[in-house]
Amino acid sequence: MTETSPKGTVAYEVVDRIAWVKFNRPDKRNCMSPTLNQEMLEVIESLEFREDVGVLVLTGEGTAWSAGMDLKEYFRENEQKGLWATRKAQRQAYSWWERLRWYHKPTIAMVNGWCFGGGYGPLFSCDLAFAAEDAQFGLSEINWGILPGGGASKVAAELLSFRKAMYHAMMGENLTGTQAAEWGLVNEALPGDKLKERVTEVANVLLAKNAVALKATKDAVRRVREMTYDNAEDYLIRAQEAANSFDAHGRKEATRQFIDEKSFKPGLGAYDLNKQKA
Ligand SMILES: CC(C)(COP(=O)(O)OP(=O)(O)OC[C@H]1O[C@@H](n2cnc3c(N)ncnc32)[C@H](O)[C@@H]1OP(=O)(O)O)[C@@H](O)C(=O)NCCC(=O)NCCSC(=O)/C=C/c1ccc(O)cc1
């Protein structure tokens, strides 16, 4: 059953351990107002540690994923109120993107349509991203006279080559979902009517993996990007040991199924979570 946040800017439902969370301002192409940012934080926080949630998918109602920041409510109205209001609105936006970057469960962006500017923040926050072939991605900031702020330039520089990031940020041209996949902004592009099926398939693969190891893995990939090789090696030893203290049995059970029972090969798939011996 679909539920909505109190002011209706976010819709969500949990089906078979997948939380489908939607930007829900289709009339405004799901642009992010301060209300949406506040409500999105509350919704994702409420889902994060629910036992019936194993994966979160972020998508959009209607023709847009998100048309970026709300130029009226996020920018103009806050600028009129003063710096305090601008800073507050920034904190509201950045805090849910940050929360999502380090989310306890795996996260997937399912980009169904328009994705502009500020939308690159949550796009990067999600661990994986799948787009409709005809979705449109753009750093449109240059087209209305600002730089790609709110992390958008950083996302372009993180996910694209230097030349492509420059072109994308400076030219104000859009990429289709297909091009976004070729450029590395998203993992894959699919026909719109196949998008949900593929995302569900990916989510189900993740649901069958060891959840403690998945959280450690997604954090590790984000953290090591900024480390030297030696620091990464050290961090990964510690992260592995910390993960083991939360899940002492998983690795031992997987080893048992591989070495003793010979019922699976780690190189070819995940061990059976349901077989754990007492
Ligand atoms: C191509 C779009 C996405 C769709 O076109 P459409 O399907 O023909 O729809 P409409 O343009 O008719 O839009 C429907 C409604 O949604 C509204 N809308 C549609 N995007 C918007 C919108 N970003 N705002 C505020 N109303 C909108 C639009 O004004 C209109 O409102 P209304 O006339 O009342 O029905 C078009 O709406 C459009 O170009 N939108 C603007 C995209 C855009 O440049 N986004 C902003 C990028 S910049 C950014 O995000 C900044 C990041 C940032 C982050 C943090 C920071 O601290 C600093 C910076």
The ligand as a Gaussian input file, in Angstrom:
#p B3LYP/6-31G(d) Opt

LIG

0 1
 C       12.575000      20.272000     -18.986000
 C       11.694000      20.402000     -17.715000
 C       12.310000      19.596000     -16.562000
 C       10.316000      19.748000     -17.973000
 O        9.618000      20.456000     -18.962000
 P        8.037000      20.228000     -19.097000
 O        7.733000      18.780000     -18.995000
 O        7.608000      20.957000     -20.335000
 O        7.374000      20.889000     -17.793000
 P        7.227000      22.445000     -17.405000
 O        8.447000      23.218000     -17.722000
 O        5.933000      22.972000     -17.955000
 O        7.161000      22.358000     -15.829000
 C        5.997000      21.949000     -15.136000
 C        5.920000      22.769000     -13.882000
 O        7.020000      22.446000     -13.061000
 C        7.747000      23.627000     -12.729000
 N        9.158000      23.304000     -12.605000
 C        9.880000      22.429000     -13.332000
 N       11.161000      22.412000     -12.915000
 C       11.241000      23.308000     -11.911000
 C       12.293000      23.748000     -11.076000
 N       13.516000      23.226000     -11.150000
 N       12.006000      24.674000     -10.151000
 C       10.769000      25.185000     -10.033000
 N        9.743000      24.804000     -10.787000
 C        9.965000      23.877000     -11.721000
 C        7.470000      24.565000     -13.879000
 O        7.713000      25.895000     -13.481000
 C        6.020000      24.261000     -14.117000
 O        5.253000      24.899000     -13.127000
 P        3.776000      25.464000     -13.426000
 O        3.929000      26.471000     -14.522000
 O        3.307000      26.034000     -12.129000
 O        2.950000      24.272000     -13.886000
 C       11.529000      21.908000     -17.373000
 O       10.513000      22.043000     -16.378000
 C       12.795000      22.530000     -16.870000
 O       13.645000      22.908000     -17.653000
 N       12.931000      22.641000     -15.532000
 C       14.104000      23.247000     -14.929000
 C       15.283000      22.278000     -14.904000
 C       16.436000      22.934000     -14.213000
 O       17.145000      23.724000     -14.805000
 N       16.566000      22.627000     -12.912000
 C       17.417000      23.334000     -12.019000
 C       18.859000      22.918000     -12.160000
 S       19.886000      23.856000     -11.147000
 C       19.876000      23.095000      -9.647000
 O       19.194000      22.109000      -9.473000
 C       20.716000      23.666000      -8.608000
 C       21.401000      22.835000      -7.756000
 C       21.888000      23.322000      -6.481000
 C       21.674000      22.550000      -5.380000
 C       21.991000      22.998000      -4.118000
 C       22.565000      24.222000      -3.969000
 O       22.818000      24.677000      -2.721000
 C       22.857000      25.014000      -5.083000
 C       22.518000      24.543000      -6.348000

